[in-house]
Amino acid sequence: QWAELALVGYGLALGLAAIPRWRRAAYPAAFLGTAVVPLAWLAWRGVAQPEVSVLVEGARSLLASGSPYLENPKTLDEMRPYLPLAFVFGLPRALGIPGPLTDPRVLILLVGAFSFWLWQRTPGPSRGPSLPGGREDVRVGSLADQTLCAILSVPLISLHVAVSAIDLPLIIGLCWALTHFARTQGVAAGAAAAAAALIKPTAGALLPVLIASTWRLGPMPRRAAVRVACASAAAWSLVLGPIAAPNASGLIRNALLFPMGLSSVKSPAASNFPGVL
């Protein structure tokens, strides 16, 4: 279903790219036609990859028992292999709010759009250059808009946006962590990295990189590195503490053992990409 809709979007973008006057609209058209429109159609019909329903069921369990995890899951459908912040996107649907706008994929895309809007309006260290060729009317902002649309229009990404979107908030958190690191804001960088890792534990790989990089390169490096580590540890304790206290075994079985292939329930996922390791 995604491919049938995306084919029209890519065709429209290709047609716009062939017309010099409309060429700058090609990437936004590709993004709308291959990610937004298919997502709207699939959300309206209630069609999604299984992880979308996992977010909703985990949010329902969180509201009912204080933990998104079943203590002893027996089947693949009972597994919830994400950390607690991921289930925030399932809360509106879990609260019984109807309609496609409460679909976790739609909420994730709105959060991503808002994050990019903030990035565009946050002052940087210096004003960026204009596009090459003397086009003074086109600045970095419009170039960044086109670049983002181009990235999101790659089939591997636009397909993911439309049918699952679970990795987008993780990527957003990592981008905020790197943004704050570039501004030498250690506490904010550590908190953002922790937020990403509290969606999926694989994002935790960024934290030692931030600490080591801050230790070596930042102003007052050792204090800044300590701030990154402390902010991350505080965020982890604040979020995981209330979840782990009543149901530590469920947290370990779902979010740690299952993704590593060490639980009695095995994932059928198979891929040539590193994520399968």
N, C-alpha and C positions, 0 to 999 in steps of 0.2 A: 504493500500500500504506500509505504514511503517512497519507493522508487518510482511508482507511477506518477505521484504528485511532483517529486523532485525533478523528474525528466522535463516537465513543463517549466519549472523554475530555471533550470540550467539552460533550456532552450531560449527562454526570454532574456536571460542575462547575456547569452551569446549574441543574440540579435542586437541588444543595446550596445554591446562592446564593439560591434561593427559600424556603429554610427558615431562619428567623432563628437557631435554635439551632445549626445546622450551617454557617452562612454563612462563618465563618472558615476552614473546610476547603475552600472552593471553589477558591481559587487553588492550594493544594498538589495538589488532585485534578486540576486542569487540567494542571499541570506533569507529574505522574506519567502522566496519560492521554495527553498529546500529545507528550511528549518521552521519558520514561524507558521506558514500555512499548513504544512503537514502536521505540526504539533497541534494546531487549533482543530484540525479535522479529526485526528486520532483522540484528542482529549474530549471532543464533543461526542464521539462514539464510545468512549471509555475503553479504548484499545491501548495496551502498553506492554512493555516487557515486565516480567514478574517482579523485578526489584521495586517497581512503583507501588505495587500492592503490599510489598514487604514494609515500605515506609509507613503506609497507612495502618497496617495491622500492628506494627510496632508502636505507633503513636496511640492506638486504642489501648494496647496493653499498658503503656506508660500512664495513661489517664486512669486506668482501672486499678492498677496494682503498684504504681510507682516505679516500674521497671519495664522497658520495652522487650525484655527477653523472657522466653519460657525457660524454666529452670532445667528441664531435661528434655530437649527437643528430640523427637524420634524420627521425623521425616524431613525431607528437603523443604517442604512448604512451611514447616515450623521454624526453620532456621532464619535468623536475622543478623547477617554478618556485618553489621555496621556499628559504629559507636554512637552514643546518645544524640549528638547534635544533628545527625542525619535525619532523625525522626521528627525534628521540628517541622520539616516540610510536609509531613503527613498529618499534622495536628488539625488544620482546618477541615479536612475531609473526615478525620476521626471524630470531630465535634458534631458531625452531621450536617455541615453546611453543603448544600447541593450545588451542582453546576460545574462546568469545565474550569472555571477560574480557581477552584480549590484543588485542581489536579496538581500534585507535587511538581510535575515538570513545568507547569506554567509558573508556579511560584518561584522555582529555581531560576527560570529565565528572567523573570522580573527582578529578582535580586541581582543577577548578573548585569542586567541593563542599568540598574541603579548604581552598582559599583563602578561601572565604566563612566557613568555620568559624573560621579564624584572624582574619579581619577582625572577626567578631562578638566575639571574646575579647581583642582588642587594646585596651588603655586609650586613650581619647580625651582631648581637652583638658577635656571636661566631660560630665556626665551628661545625656543627652537627655531631652526632655519626654515625658510620657505622651500617649496618644491624646486628642483632644478629647472633651468630653462627660463629664469626670469619671471616666473609666475608668482608675483608678490601677493596676489589676491588669494592664493591657496596656502594656508599655513599648516602647521603640524597637526592641529586639531582635526581638520577635514581629512588629512592624510591618515591619521590614526583611526578615524571612523571607517574609512575604506579598508584599512589593513585589518581591523577587527572583523568587518563583514567578510573579507576574503578568507580569513582564518576559519570563521564559523561556517563558511560555505563549503569547506572541504568535505567530501562525502563521509569520511570517517567521523567527523565531528557533527555535521548537520544531522546525520542519521541518529547519532547518540542524543542530540538535543531533543529530537522529535519523539523517540521511543523510550528513553530512559532518563537521561540528564543527571544521573546520580553523582557523576564525577565533577560536574560544573562547580558546585559550592566548594568542593575541595580545592579546585584550581583557583577559585576566587580568593580563598583564604591564603594560599601560597603566594599569590600575587600581592596581596596586602602585606604579608610578612616581608617580602622583598622590597616593597615600596617603603615601608617604615625603616627597614635596614639601611636603604639608600639615604634616608634622612637622619640616620644615627639615632632613631627613636627605639631604644632597646626594649623597653617595657611593651610598647605596642607591637614590635616585631615578634617578640616571644609569645604574646597573647594571640596574635593572628596565626602564627605557626601552630600553636596548640589547638586553636579552633579548627584548623584544617585537619590535624591529626585526630581530633575528636569526632570527625566524620568518618574517616577511614584511617586505620593505624599506619598504612603505608606512607602517608604524608609526614609521619614523624621523622622520616629520613632527612628532612630539611633542617630540623632543629640543631643537630650537631654541626651541620654546615654553617648555620648562622652563628652559633657560639664560637666556633673556631675562627670564622672570618672576622667576627667582631673583636675577638681577642688579639688578632694579628693586625687589623687594619683600622679599626675605629678610633676616634679620639677617646682618650682615657680608656683604653681597650679592655683592661681587666674588669673594671667596674661595669662597663657596658655589657660585657659578656655575662657577668653575674646577673645583671638585670634581665637579660634575655632568658637565662635559665630559670630564674626565680618567677618571672611572669608566666612562663610556660608551666612550671610546676604548680603554681597557684591556680591557673585555669584548669589544669587536669584534675586537681583535687576538688575544686568547686563543682565540676560537672560529674566526674566519675564517683566521687564520694557518696552522694545520696543514692546513686544507682547500685554501686557495689555493696553498700551496707546491707540491704535486704536480700540481694540476689547475686552474690559474687560468682557462684558457680554458673549461673545462666550467662553472665557477662563473659566469663572465660570460655565456655563452650561455644557460644555464638560468635563472638567478635575476635577470638584469638585462635582457638583450636580448629574450628571449621575452616577459616581461610587458609590455614597452614596445612590442611589435609590430615589433621591428627585426631579428628572426632570420628565417632562411629558412623555418622552420616557423611557421605562423600558427595562432593559437587560434581555434576556432569560436565562442567565447563571445560573446554579444551581449546587451545589456541597456540599459534606459533609465536605470539607476542610474549614478552617477558612476564606479563601479569599472571600467566598460568603457573609460574614457578613457585 
